[in-house]
Amino acid sequence: MIGRMIRTRSKAALSALVGFLVLGICAVPGLGPVGQALARGPQPGPQQGFNPGRNSGGPAPGRNQRGPAPGIVKSLPPGHGSINFKGDRYFYHGGNYYRPHERGYAVVPPPRRMVVPRLPLGFATLMIAGITYFTYLGVYYQRVPSGYMVVAPPVGAAPHPPVAQAYASVTVIASSLNMRQGPGAGYAVIFVVPLGETLSVLATAPGWLYVQAPGGQLGWVDQRFTSPLAPGASG
């Protein structure tokens, strides 16, 4: 009799315990850490978790790095002109064109259909397919009532037409100007000319000047970073 009562009470206690556990798992907040862990199931380890750097869709390293800066001059050459074209302001002088830049003025190519009132001395005149073109420093123009309009190079035209020497000396308008062994950025730098230095022009190539510095150094400089000096009057 006593044994039967013990077995009955044991079964009742076991049933109560199972019911308690089931109720605890269903009501996770009231169960405590163990029941909550059982209800959540296995959690991702360190290799399975969210990686903000890889999965967030943010920019890859270096994506916002700025590219190389364009040719910059700190100030515009004396006697420059200005043009407003399609809401943008351009400056021009000696066949070169400039746009405002945070560090001064950037040397830029002129946009097509922009009109300048005059061309610098030394421009060339070409007749192609019965149409007259004017060119200077590789830029082509056509005459219009208000001046000279920038146009696309005509078919069959030389990519770099010759430029006549129109002045005997130039002044440097960049903070420093590389003097190179040949007329191109790929040639080695042999000397650096400071701002404001006057250079004697001995010969020209498209966009480049063969010059002599006051110290006697000879080499080629990028014409965009120079300003021509008016020749002295002859008597």
C-alpha positions as protocol buffer text, in pm:
chain_id: "A"
residue {
  index: 1
  type: MET
  ca { x: 0 y: 0 z: 0 }
}
residue {
  index: 2
  type: ILE
  ca { x: 275 y: 243 z: 95 }
}
residue {
  index: 3
  type: GLY
  ca { x: 473 y: 154 z: -218 }
}
residue {
  index: 4
  type: ARG
  ca { x: 169 y: 217 z: -439 }
}
residue {
  index: 5
  type: MET
  ca { x: 124 y: 566 z: -284 }
}
residue {
  index: 6
  type: ILE
  ca { x: 492 y: 650 z: -345 }
}
residue {
  index: 7
  type: ARG
  ca { x: 471 y: 546 z: -709 }
}
residue {
  index: 8
  type: THR
  ca { x: 150 y: 752 z: -757 }
}
residue {
  index: 9
  type: ARG
  ca { x: 307 y: 1063 z: -602 }
}
residue {
  index: 10
  type: SER
  ca { x: 622 y: 1023 z: -812 }
}
residue {
  index: 11
  type: LYS
  ca { x: 417 y: 1010 z: -1134 }
}
residue {
  index: 12
  type: ALA
  ca { x: 224 y: 1319 z: -1028 }
}
residue {
  index: 13
  type: ALA
  ca { x: 544 y: 1509 z: -946 }
}
residue {
  index: 14
  type: LEU
  ca { x: 700 y: 1411 z: -1280 }
}
residue {
  index: 15
  type: SER
  ca { x: 390 y: 1526 z: -1469 }
}
residue {
  index: 16
  type: ALA
  ca { x: 394 y: 1857 z: -1282 }
}
residue {
  index: 17
  type: LEU
  ca { x: 763 y: 1911 z: -1363 }
}
residue {
  index: 18
  type: VAL
  ca { x: 710 y: 1843 z: -1736 }
}
residue {
  index: 19
  type: GLY
  ca { x: 416 y: 2079 z: -1742 }
}
residue {
  index: 20
  type: PHE
  ca { x: 620 y: 2348 z: -1568 }
}
residue {
  index: 21
  type: LEU
  ca { x: 900 y: 2321 z: -1821 }
}
residue {
  index: 22
  type: VAL
  ca { x: 659 y: 2337 z: -2116 }
}
residue {
  index: 23
  type: LEU
  ca { x: 487 y: 2640 z: -1969 }
}
residue {
  index: 24
  type: GLY
  ca { x: 824 y: 2809 z: -1906 }
}
residue {
  index: 25
  type: ILE
  ca { x: 944 y: 2762 z: -2262 }
}
residue {
  index: 26
  type: CYS
  ca { x: 619 y: 2902 z: -2402 }
}
residue {
  index: 27
  type: ALA
  ca { x: 636 y: 3201 z: -2169 }
}
residue {
  index: 28
  type: VAL
  ca { x: 1000 y: 3287 z: -2225 }
}
residue {
  index: 29
  type: PRO
  ca { x: 1016 y: 3622 z: -2043 }
}
residue {
  index: 30
  type: GLY
  ca { x: 918 y: 3463 z: -1713 }
}
residue {
  index: 31
  type: LEU
  ca { x: 1143 y: 3160 z: -1739 }
}
residue {
  index: 32
  type: GLY
  ca { x: 1483 y: 3316 z: -1700 }
}
residue {
  index: 33
  type: PRO
  ca { x: 1806 y: 3283 z: -1899 }
}
residue {
  index: 34
  type: VAL
  ca { x: 1793 y: 2907 z: -1949 }
}
residue {
  index: 35
  type: GLY
  ca { x: 1440 y: 2899 z: -2088 }
}
residue {
  index: 36
  type: GLN
  ca { x: 1505 y: 3201 z: -2310 }
}
residue {
  index: 37
  type: ALA
  ca { x: 1816 y: 3035 z: -2455 }
}
residue {
  index: 38
  type: LEU
  ca { x: 1622 y: 2718 z: -2530 }
}
residue {
  index: 39
  type: ALA
  ca { x: 1347 y: 2919 z: -2702 }
}
residue {
  index: 40
  type: ARG
  ca { x: 1587 y: 3124 z: -2918 }
}
residue {
  index: 41
  type: GLY
  ca { x: 1778 y: 2824 z: -3046 }
}
residue {
  index: 42
  type: PRO
  ca { x: 2146 y: 2831 z: -3150 }
}
residue {
  index: 43
  type: GLN
  ca { x: 2294 y: 3176 z: -3214 }
}
residue {
  index: 44
  type: PRO
  ca { x: 2547 y: 3259 z: -3487 }
}
residue {
  index: 45
  type: GLY
  ca { x: 2908 y: 3250 z: -3380 }
}
residue {
  index: 46
  type: PRO
  ca { x: 3164 y: 3518 z: -3454 }
}
residue {
  index: 47
  type: GLN
  ca { x: 3203 y: 3402 z: -3815 }
}
residue {
  index: 48
  type: GLN
  ca { x: 2825 y: 3399 z: -3877 }
}
residue {
  index: 49
  type: GLY
  ca { x: 2742 y: 3743 z: -3739 }
}
residue {
  index: 50
  type: PHE
  ca { x: 2679 y: 4069 z: -3928 }
}
residue {
  index: 51
  type: ASN
  ca { x: 2993 y: 4230 z: -4060 }
}
residue {
  index: 52
  type: PRO
  ca { x: 2930 y: 4604 z: -4108 }
}
residue {
  index: 53
  type: GLY
  ca { x: 3239 y: 4657 z: -4315 }
}
residue {
  index: 54
  type: ARG
  ca { x: 3154 y: 4379 z: -4560 }
}
residue {
  index: 55
  type: ASN
  ca { x: 2774 y: 4368 z: -4567 }
}
residue {
  index: 56
  type: SER
  ca { x: 2657 y: 4724 z: -4501 }
}
residue {
  index: 57
  type: GLY
  ca { x: 2686 y: 4834 z: -4863 }
}
residue {
  index: 58
  type: GLY
  ca { x: 2907 y: 5128 z: -4766 }
}
residue {
  index: 59
  type: PRO
  ca { x: 3175 y: 5267 z: -4994 }
}
residue {
  index: 60
  type: ALA
  ca { x: 3477 y: 5051 z: -5054 }
}
residue {
  index: 61
  type: PRO
  ca { x: 3806 y: 5183 z: -4920 }
}
residue {
  index: 62
  type: GLY
  ca { x: 3946 y: 5455 z: -5141 }
}
residue {
  index: 63
  type: ARG
  ca { x: 3628 y: 5500 z: -5347 }
}
residue {
  index: 64
  type: ASN
  ca { x: 3594 y: 5864 z: -5245 }
}
residue {
  index: 65
  type: GLN
  ca { x: 3957 y: 5953 z: -5298 }
}
residue {
  index: 66
  type: ARG
  ca { x: 4004 y: 6251 z: -5526 }
}
residue {
  index: 67
  type: GLY
  ca { x: 4174 y: 6210 z: -5859 }
}
residue {
  index: 68
  type: PRO
  ca { x: 4473 y: 6408 z: -5969 }
}
residue {
  index: 69
  type: ALA
  ca { x: 4420 y: 6781 z: -5976 }
}
residue {
  index: 70
  type: PRO
  ca { x: 4417 y: 6965 z: -6312 }
}
residue {
  index: 71
  type: GLY
  ca { x: 4683 y: 7222 z: -6411 }
}
residue {
  index: 72
  type: ILE
  ca { x: 4642 y: 7510 z: -6168 }
}
residue {
  index: 73
  type: VAL
  ca { x: 4772 y: 7866 z: -6174 }
}
residue {
  index: 74
  type: LYS
  ca { x: 4747 y: 8090 z: -5869 }
}
residue {
  index: 75
  type: SER
  ca { x: 4653 y: 8403 z: -6061 }
}
residue {
  index: 76
  type: LEU
  ca { x: 4536 y: 8500 z: -6407 }
}
residue {
  index: 77
  type: PRO
  ca { x: 4777 y: 8670 z: -6648 }
}
residue {
  index: 78
  type: PRO
  ca { x: 4747 y: 9048 z: -6686 }
}
residue {
  index: 79
  type: GLY
  ca { x: 4513 y: 9158 z: -6963 }
}
residue {
  index: 80
  type: HIS
  ca { x: 4295 y: 8847 z: -6955 }
}
residue {
  index: 81
  type: GLY
  ca { x: 3934 y: 8852 z: -7068 }
}
residue {
  index: 82
  type: SER
  ca { x: 3625 y: 8677 z: -6933 }
}
residue {
  index: 83
  type: ILE
  ca { x: 3323 y: 8509 z: -7091 }
}
residue {
  index: 84
  type: ASN
  ca { x: 2999 y: 8374 z: -6945 }
}
residue {
  index: 85
  type: PHE
  ca { x: 2901 y: 8062 z: -7139 }
}
residue {
  index: 86
  type: LYS
  ca { x: 2591 y: 7859 z: -7046 }
}
residue {
  index: 87
  type: GLY
  ca { x: 2605 y: 7981 z: -6689 }
}
residue {
  index: 88
  type: ASP
  ca { x: 2978 y: 7912 z: -6642 }
}
residue {
  index: 89
  type: ARG
  ca { x: 3250 y: 8173 z: -6624 }
}
residue {
  index: 90
  type: TYR
  ca { x: 3564 y: 8130 z: -6834 }
}
residue {
  index: 91
  type: PHE
  ca { x: 3877 y: 8342 z: -6854 }
}
residue {
  index: 92
  type: TYR
  ca { x: 4106 y: 8354 z: -7155 }
}
residue {
  index: 93
  type: HIS
  ca { x: 4445 y: 8492 z: -7246 }
}
residue {
  index: 94
  type: GLY
  ca { x: 4706 y: 8406 z: -7508 }
}
residue {
  index: 95
  type: GLY
  ca { x: 4498 y: 8118 z: -7647 }
}
residue {
  index: 96
  type: ASN
  ca { x: 4464 y: 7953 z: -7306 }
}
residue {
  index: 97
  type: TYR
  ca { x: 4140 y: 7914 z: -7108 }
}
residue {
  index: 98
  type: TYR
  ca { x: 4082 y: 7903 z: -6734 }
}
residue {
  index: 99
  type: ARG
  ca { x: 3806 y: 7822 z: -6485 }
}
residue {
  index: 100
  type: PRO
  ca { x: 3789 y: 7924 z: -6115 }
}
residue {
  index: 101
  type: HIS
  ca { x: 3935 y: 7662 z: -5884 }
}
residue {
  index: 102
  type: GLU
  ca { x: 3962 y: 7635 z: -5506 }
}
residue {
  index: 103
  type: ARG
  ca { x: 4339 y: 7682 z: -5533 }
}
residue {
  index: 104
  type: GLY
  ca { x: 4336 y: 7946 z: -5808 }
}
residue {
  index: 105
  type: TYR
  ca { x: 4242 y: 7883 z: -6170 }
}
residue {
  index: 106
  type: ALA
  ca { x: 4238 y: 7556 z: -6362 }
}
residue {
  index: 107
  type: VAL
  ca { x: 4365 y: 7544 z: -6721 }
}
residue {
  index: 108
  type: VAL
  ca { x: 4082 y: 7390 z: -6926 }
}
residue {
  index: 109
  type: PRO
  ca { x: 3994 y: 7327 z: -7292 }
}
residue {
  index: 110
  type: PRO
  ca { x: 3738 y: 7575 z: -7431 }
}
residue {
  index: 111
  type: PRO
  ca { x: 3386 y: 7439 z: -7484 }
}
residue {
  index: 112
  type: ARG
  ca { x: 3248 y: 7408 z: -7837 }
}
residue {
  index: 113
  type: ARG
  ca { x: 3040 y: 7703 z: -7964 }
}
residue {
  index: 114
  type: MET
  ca { x: 3187 y: 7947 z: -7713 }
}
residue {
  index: 115
  type: VAL
  ca { x: 3276 y: 8276 z: -7884 }
}
residue {
  index: 116
  type: VAL
  ca { x: 3583 y: 8486 z: -7804 }
}
residue {
  index: 117
  type: PRO
  ca { x: 3609 y: 8841 z: -7935 }
}
residue {
  index: 118
  type: ARG
  ca { x: 3963 y: 8801 z: -8073 }
}
residue {
  index: 119
  type: LEU
  ca { x: 4245 y: 8554 z: -8128 }
}
residue {
  index: 120
  type: PRO
  ca { x: 4604 y: 8592 z: -8005 }
}
residue {
  index: 121
  type: LEU
  ca { x: 4880 y: 8691 z: -8244 }
}
residue {
  index: 122
  type: GLY
  ca { x: 5031 y: 8398 z: -8425 }
}
residue {
  index: 123
  type: PHE
  ca { x: 4712 y: 8209 z: -8511 }
}
residue {
  index: 124
  type: ALA
  ca { x: 4706 y: 8013 z: -8836 }
}
residue {
  index: 125
  type: THR
  ca { x: 4443 y: 8031 z: -9111 }
}
residue {
  index: 126
  type: LEU
  ca { x: 4338 y: 7714 z: -9293 }
}
residue {
  index: 127
  type: MET
  ca { x: 4108 y: 7654 z: -9589 }
}
residue {
  index: 128
  type: ILE
  ca { x: 3952 y: 7305 z: -9581 }
}
residue {
  index: 129
  type: ALA
  ca { x: 3672 y: 7199 z: -9818 }
}
residue {
  index: 130
  type: GLY
  ca { x: 3607 y: 7562 z: -9901 }
}
residue {
  index: 131
  type: ILE
  ca { x: 3563 y: 7663 z: -9534 }
}
residue {
  index: 132
  type: THR
  ca { x: 3801 y: 7897 z: -9357 }
}
residue {
  index: 133
  type: TYR
  ca { x: 3923 y: 7791 z: -9013 }
}
residue {
  index: 134
  type: PHE
  ca { x: 4147 y: 7967 z: -8766 }
}
residue {
  index: 135
  type: THR
  ca { x: 4358 y: 7768 z: -8524 }
}
residue {
  index: 136
  type: TYR
  ca { x: 4587 y: 7829 z: -8229 }
}
residue {
  index: 137
  type: LEU
  ca { x: 4730 y: 7583 z: -7974 }
}
residue {
  index: 138
  type: GLY
  ca { x: 4530 y: 7300 z: -8130 }
}
residue {
  index: 139
  type: VAL
  ca { x: 4193 y: 7478 z: -8095 }
}
residue {
  index: 140
  type: TYR
  ca { x: 3990 y: 7554 z: -8409 }
}
residue {
  index: 141
  type: TYR
  ca { x: 3764 y: 7854 z: -8463 }
}
residue {
  index: 142
  type: GLN
  ca { x: 3529 y: 7994 z: -8726 }
}
residue {
  index: 143
  type: ARG
  ca { x: 3457 y: 8360 z: -8781 }
}
residue {
  index: 144
  type: VAL
  ca { x: 3116 y: 8479 z: -8660 }
}
residue {
  index: 145
  type: PRO
  ca { x: 2974 y: 8833 z: -8634 }
}
residue {
  index: 146
  type: SER
  ca { x: 3067 y: 8864 z: -8265 }
}
residue {
  index: 147
  type: GLY
  ca { x: 3417 y: 8716 z: -8289 }
}
residue {
  index: 148
  type: TYR
  ca { x: 3556 y: 8362 z: -8322 }
}
residue {
  index: 149
  type: MET
  ca { x: 3355 y: 8054 z: -8229 }
}
residue {
  index: 150
  type: VAL
  ca { x: 3524 y: 7737 z: -8100 }
}
residue {
  index: 151
  type: VAL
  ca { x: 3444 y: 7445 z: -8333 }
}
residue {
  index: 152
  type: ALA
  ca { x: 3539 y: 7081 z: -8372 }
}
residue {
  index: 153
  type: PRO
  ca { x: 3860 y: 7011 z: -8566 }
}
residue {
  index: 154
  type: PRO
  ca { x: 3770 y: 6970 z: -8936 }
}
residue {
  index: 155
  type: VAL
  ca { x: 3812 y: 6632 z: -9100 }
}
residue {
  index: 156
  type: GLY
  ca { x: 4159 y: 6596 z: -9243 }
}
residue {
  index: 157
  type: ALA
  ca { x: 4311 y: 6871 z: -9030 }
}
residue {
  index: 158
  type: ALA
  ca { x: 4640 y: 6810 z: -8855 }
}
residue {
  index: 159
  type: PRO
  ca { x: 4581 y: 6716 z: -8490 }
}
residue {
  index: 160
  type: HIS
  ca { x: 4849 y: 6966 z: -8379 }
}
residue {
  index: 161
  type: PRO
  ca { x: 4886 y: 7244 z: -8636 }
}
residue {
  index: 162
  type: PRO
  ca { x: 5202 y: 7454 z: -8631 }
}
residue {
  index: 163
  type: VAL
  ca { x: 5205 y: 7778 z: -8436 }
}
residue {
  index: 164
  type: ALA
  ca { x: 5405 y: 8078 z: -8547 }
}
residue {
  index: 165
  type: GLN
  ca { x: 5625 y: 8251 z: -8295 }
}
residue {
  index: 166
  type: ALA
  ca { x: 5453 y: 8581 z: -8219 }
}
residue {
  index: 167
  type: TYR
  ca { x: 5654 y: 8710 z: -7924 }
}
residue {
  index: 168
  type: ALA
  ca { x: 6011 y: 8704 z: -7805 }
}
residue {
  index: 169
  type: SER
  ca { x: 5960 y: 8641 z: -7433 }
}
residue {
  index: 170
  type: VAL
  ca { x: 5707 y: 8515 z: -7180 }
}
residue {
  index: 171
  type: THR
  ca { x: 5661 y: 8534 z: -6805 }
}
residue {
  index: 172
  type: VAL
  ca { x: 5578 y: 8236 z: -6580 }
}
residue {
  index: 173
  type: ILE
  ca { x: 5231 y: 8257 z: -6423 }
}
residue {
  index: 174
  type: ALA
  ca { x: 5238 y: 7926 z: -6230 }
}
residue {
  index: 175
  type: SER
  ca { x: 5387 y: 7893 z: -5881 }
}
residue {
  index: 176
  type: SER
  ca { x: 5660 y: 7681 z: -6042 }
}
residue {
  index: 177
  type: LEU
  ca { x: 5707 y: 7559 z: -6397 }
}
residue {
  index: 178
  type: ASN
  ca { x: 5897 y: 7250 z: -6508 }
}
residue {
  index: 179
  type: MET
  ca { x: 6150 y: 7295 z: -6786 }
}
residue {
  index: 180
  type: ARG
  ca { x: 6180 y: 6967 z: -6981 }
}
residue {
  index: 181
  type: GLN
  ca { x: 6415 y: 6811 z: -7232 }
}
residue {
  index: 182
  type: GLY
  ca { x: 6146 y: 6796 z: -7501 }
}
residue {
  index: 183
  type: PRO
  ca { x: 5801 y: 6934 z: -7591 }
}
residue {
  index: 184
  type: GLY
  ca { x: 5586 y: 6700 z: -7384 }
}
residue {
  index: 185
  type: ALA
  ca { x: 5503 y: 6597 z: -7028 }
}
residue {
  index: 186
  type: GLY
  ca { x: 5681 y: 6266 z: -7082 }
}
residue {
  index: 187
  type: TYR
  ca { x: 6025 y: 6427 z: -7108 }
}
residue {
  index: 188
  type: ALA
  ca { x: 6252 y: 6458 z: -6806 }
}
residue {
  index: 189
  type: VAL
  ca { x: 6251 y: 6775 z: -6597 }
}
residue {
  index: 190
  type: ILE
  ca { x: 6586 y: 6952 z: -6614 }
}
residue {
  index: 191
  type: PHE
  ca { x: 6506 y: 7274 z: -6431 }
}
residue {
  index: 192
  type: VAL
  ca { x: 6222 y: 7440 z: -6235 }
}
residue {
  index: 193
  type: VAL
  ca { x: 6137 y: 7801 z: -6316 }
}
residue {
  index: 194
  type: PRO
  ca { x: 5978 y: 8013 z: -6039 }
}
residue {
  index: 195
  type: LEU
  ca { x: 5671 y: 8236 z: -6062 }
}
residue {
  index: 196
  type: GLY
  ca { x: 5726 y: 8567 z: -6240 }
}
residue {
  index: 197
  type: GLU
  ca { x: 6047 y: 8463 z: -6419 }
}
residue {
  index: 198
  type: THR
  ca { x: 6093 y: 8600 z: -6771 }
}
residue {
  index: 199
  type: LEU
  ca { x: 6192 y: 8347 z: -7038 }
}
residue {
  index: 200
  type: SER
  ca { x: 6326 y: 8412 z: -7387 }
}
residue {
  index: 201
  type: VAL
  ca { x: 6135 y: 8217 z: -7655 }
}
residue {
  index: 202
  type: LEU
  ca { x: 6365 y: 8054 z: -7911 }
}
residue {
  index: 203
  type: ALA
  ca { x: 6123 y: 7815 z: -8086 }
}
residue {
  index: 204
  type: THR
  ca { x: 5774 y: 7670 z: -8054 }
}
residue {
  index: 205
  type: ALA
  ca { x: 5589 y: 7340 z: -8084 }
}
residue {
  index: 206
  type: PRO
  ca { x: 5215 y: 7282 z: -8042 }
}
residue {
  index: 207
  type: GLY
  ca { x: 5145 y: 7389 z: -7685 }
}
residue {
  index: 208
  type: TRP
  ca { x: 5515 y: 7411 z: -7590 }
}
residue {
  index: 209
  type: LEU
  ca { x: 5787 y: 7674 z: -7596 }
}
residue {
  index: 210
  type: TYR
  ca { x: 6161 y: 7625 z: -7627 }
}
residue {
  index: 211
  type: VAL
  ca { x: 6299 y: 7890 z: -7393 }
}
residue {
  index: 212
  type: GLN
  ca { x: 6609 y: 8019 z: -7224 }
}
residue {
  index: 213
  type: ALA
  ca { x: 6600 y: 8114 z: -6857 }
}
residue {
  index: 214
  type: PRO
  ca { x: 6794 y: 8416 z: -6721 }
}
residue {
  index: 215
  type: GLY
  ca { x: 7053 y: 8175 z: -6582 }
}
residue {
  index: 216
  type: GLY
  ca { x: 7117 y: 8033 z: -6930 }
}
residue {
  index: 217
  type: GLN
  ca { x: 6920 y: 7706 z: -6890 }
}
residue {
  index: 218
  type: LEU
  ca { x: 6758 y: 7584 z: -7214 }
}
residue {
  index: 219
  type: GLY
  ca { x: 6450 y: 7363 z: -7234 }
}
residue {
  index: 220
  type: TRP
  ca { x: 6082 y: 7324 z: -7313 }
}
residue {
  index: 221
  type: VAL
  ca { x: 5795 y: 7459 z: -7100 }
}
residue {
  index: 222
  type: ASP
  ca { x: 5417 y: 7415 z: -7117 }
}
residue {
  index: 223
  type: GLN
  ca { x: 5283 y: 7727 z: -7285 }
}
residue {
  index: 224
  type: ARG
  ca { x: 4960 y: 7721 z: -7081 }
}
residue {
  index: 225
  type: PHE
  ca { x: 5150 y: 7835 z: -6772 }
}
residue {
  index: 226
  type: THR
  ca { x: 5314 y: 8134 z: -6936 }
}
residue {
  index: 227
  type: SER
  ca { x: 5196 y: 8477 z: -7042 }
}
residue {
  index: 228
  type: PRO
  ca { x: 5339 y: 8653 z: -7348 }
}
residue {
  index: 229
  type: LEU
  ca { x: 5519 y: 8984 z: -7302 }
}
residue {
  index: 230
  type: ALA
  ca { x: 5449 y: 9251 z: -7559 }
}
residue {
  index: 231
  type: PRO
  ca { x: 5751 y: 9322 z: -7777 }
}
residue {
  index: 232
  type: GLY
  ca { x: 5920 y: 9652 z: -7723 }
}
residue {
  index: 233
  type: ALA
  ca { x: 5864 y: 9934 z: -7967 }
}
residue {
  index: 234
  type: SER
  ca { x: 6123 y: 9976 z: -8238 }
}
residue {
  index: 235
  type: GLY
  ca { x: 6249 y: 10316 z: -8351 }
}
